Amino acid sequence: MRSPNPCRAIVLAVLVASSVSVAAPPEDAVCRRATRLAQAQVAPPDRFEVLSCRFGGADPVQAANVELEPLEADGPNASGIVRLRFRQLADGVPRGEARATVRGTVRGPALVAARTLSRGEPIGAGAITVVESDLTRLTAEPLRDPAEAFGLAPGRTLGAGRVLTRDLVVAAPVVRRGEIVDLRIEHAGLRVSARGLARTDGAPGERIAVRNTASGAELIGVVLPDGSLRVVRGPLGGGAR
């Protein structure tokens, strides 16, 4: 009977010990954790629908069990990508990092143009609808409720199906070019009412040119919510009030 080779036994023992002691978190474990964190990046009422996860690698760790501690979650960006980094912990001691990239889409309720919306035209209730939409590529906050569009108008013409965001809308004009409007003139403690011809469209708070229909003087007035104008500059650069 042959006796066991002591050298061979030592080599096998080293190999077994190495396979146990050198470990790294499995790819599926990293992606599961990354997926949950990517979904948490998007707050309700929106949600992040995951399409795929790519394991970015992990540093080898001398431990049987490795825990993951989130270090960084960046995204989702306009392409629906969330990049994540984890610190690896072996018995509570940091031992390198693991990485993953999650791809998906951001979806949620948003106001959408039900038809073409013309630039400067007040948005009516029948012109918009709330639709579950793909918000991934938006760079501004979407409008959610029809009440949010009250008193607003598109800053440029928007096609049917376009998601409305805050950077696409402006205050709707309450004064139109060519309209006769009431003028409120205050000077030296006196208050005078007059009528004027609006030179341009104007929304509340905007300054527009107006011609006094009685004197022919060209004035500048601030548009008030009721459609009248408070004159702030007279024909010869007169003082504002």
Secondary structure, DSSP 4 states (H G I P E B T S, - for coil): -PPP-HHHHHHHHHHHHHHHHEE---HHHHHHHHHHHHHHTS-TT-EEEEEEEEEEEE--EESS--EEEEEEEE---TTSEEEEEEEEEETTEEEEEEEEEEEEEEEEEEEEESS-B-TTPPPPGGGEEEEEEE-TT--SPBP-SGGGGTTEEESS-B-TTPBPBGGGEEEPPSB-TT-EEEEEEEETTEEEEEEEEESS-B-TT-EEEEEETTT--EEEEEEPTTS-EEEEE-TTSPPP-
